[in-house]
Structure formats: structure tokens, C-alpha cells
Amino acid sequence: GYLGTVEPLKMHRDYVAMSAAVDIPGVRFQVFGSGDGFSSLKEQARQIGAADRFEFCGYAEDIARVFAQMDLFGYPLCEDNYSTSELVVQEALYAGVPPVVFCDGGAAMLVRHSQTGFVVHSAREYKEALEYLYRCPEERRRLALAARAYARERLGAERTARQFMQLYQE
């Protein structure tokens, strides 16, 4: 699934095409978020004959429920995206949903490649990462547990508050 801003300034321009190319039987890509890109994505999916692989869900109030139904968090952002610390990636890690992100922007700084998710460099690597994690459910489970532990240890509110307090004191 994807959860975030749905617009060309944020998402990878080939999101639909590279997702549709994933060779996993019965795969469905759920897209949650806000933004004005939904109609464009729907049209792209229709044009390449892959509309049945996507579910464009719109804004989601209950992200815990959204993450609970995801096997993976595919979050490919465009090369020149404006992301910094990407709260949604932190939330995916905390929920134990391994992210697959591109190397550009703040999302990549949160994911430890092959430890808590995958950081990829191309559409081909994105496709391969999703297929690999489908074929290797034990690896997906390992990443999920590691992602959750990492988020609780390194990204929790208590740790962040201590870091801010230290900065304020300095």
C-alpha cells in the first residue's frame, strides 16, 4: 500500500507503471492519502490495462487500520521530492510494515536497507524488492519485527523529547 500525499510533486512519476509491472499473483495496490493526483493515477492505470490492480481509497483518518491491512509500505517518491523526516515512514516502521523507498529525500534516511526495509535506486529495484518480499515471507516478517523494534527504540516520543531537551540546554 501507499499512504501519503497523492500528487506529482511527491510521488514517483512512474508509480502506476512500476507497480503494475510487479509479478505477484493477485497483487493489489491500495493508495490512501490526500492530494489532486488520484484522477491522473486512475487514468494511468486504465490506460495500461491495470486498473484492477489498484484501489484508490482517498484520505484515511485511521492510519492504524490502514497499516494493519498492508503487507508492505511501497513509498516511491519522485527524485526531487521535498521530503524531510517523513512521518508516514516512521508510522509504517512503528506499525511493523516494512517500507520500500527510493534513495531520494528524507524517507531513505529513516529506512535501514535490508534491516528495516529496502532503499532502492530504480524502478527495476523497486519491483524486485516487492517480488522478493512476496516470495520470502520469513524475510518480510523479520523486517517487520526489526522495523517495529527500531521505531520504538530510535523514533519514539520519549527519545525525541530527550534529544530536543538536550538541544535546548546547549
N, C-alpha and C positions, 0 to 999 in steps of 0.2 A: 504494500500500500504506500501511498504518498499522502502526507498531511502537511499543508503549508500554504504559502502564497501561490496562487494559480494564475500566473501571468508571465509573459515572455521576458520581462526584466529579471525574473528569478529562476524559472525552470529552464532546464536544458532544452534547446530548440528541437532536438530530436527525441524528446521523451516518448512520444507515442510510437514512433518508428522503432526505436531500440527496445522498448518494452514489448511491442508486438512481435519482434524477432526472437524473443525468448522461447526456447523449445522446451516447454514444460506442459505435459498433458493437462488440459482443463484450467490452465492458469487464468486468474482474474486479477486485474489491477484496479484497486479502489482508489479514487482520488478525492480527498477531503481538503477543504480549505476555503479561502475567500479570494476574490480577485476576478478580473474580467476575462480570463483565458479559457473558461470552460467551453464556450461555444466553439472556439478555434480547435481545441483538443478533440472535441466530439467530431468535428468535421474532418480532421486529420485521420482519426480512427475509421470513420466511414469511408473516406477516400481510398484507404489501403485495405479495406475489407476486414478490419479487425475490431469493429465496434462491439462485437460480442465478448471481447477480452477485457473491456473496460467498464467500470461502473463509476460514473461521475456523480458523487454524493453531495457536493456542496459543503457548506460550513457545518462543522461538528462542535457542539457545545461540550459533549462528554468525551474528551480525548482518551480517557482510560478505557472506555468501551471500544473506541476505535483501535487503539493499540492491542487490546485483548483479542481482536479478530485478525490481526496481522501475523503472518509468519516471518516476514522481513519488512524492513523500512527502506524502500527504494527512494532515495532523495537526491536525484541528479540535478544539480543546479548548473546554470549557464556559466561559461568560462569567466565572464566579467561580472559575476553577481556581487551584490553589496552586503553579503552576509558577514557577520562578525562571530558571535558566540552561539548562534543558532539554538535557541531554547528548545525547539522541537526535537532536535537531535539529542539533547540532554534528556528530554522526556522519553524518547524512544529507548535510550540506554537504560534509564531508570525502570522502564516497563519491561525490560528484558527482551526487546525486539531488536535484533542485530541490524544496524544500518549499513547500507551500501551507498557510499557517497563518492562524488568526484573530488579530485585533489585541489580544486579551486575554492577559495573562500574559507570562511570560518568553520564550516561543517567538518572539513578534513582535519582540523586541529583537535577536534573532540573524539575522533574515532581512532583507536589504535589498530592499525592494519593487522589482520589475522588474529587479533586478540579480543577485540570487542565488536568487530565488524570488518568491512572491507573499504579501503580507499582505492579507487580505480582512476585510470588516466584516459580511458577511451570508451566509446560505445561498445566496442567488442569486449573489453574487460568487464564492463557493467553486465552485459548479457552473460558472460562466462561465470561471473560471481553468483548471479542469481541461479543459474543452472547447477553450478557446483553445490550450492547450499540446498537445493532441492534434492539432488542425488545423495547428499550426505547429511541426513537428518541429525546424526550424532554430532557432527561439527556445528550445525545450526544450534543445537541445544547447548553445546559447550560455549559458543559465542554468546548465547542468550544469558547464561549464568554469569559469564565474565563481564558482560555489559552491565548487568544489574549490579554486581558487586563493585565494579569500577565507579558507576554513577553514585552509589551510596557512599563510597569511600572518598571520592575525589570531587564530586559535584554537589554534594548536599548543602543545604542552607546553613548548617552549623559551621562547616568548614569555610564556606564563603564569608559568613559573618566574621569569623576569626581573622580571615585574611584582610577584610575591609577594616576591621578594628586596628590591626597591625599597621596598615597603611595610614589610617587617620592619626595614630600615635606618632608615626615617623614624621 
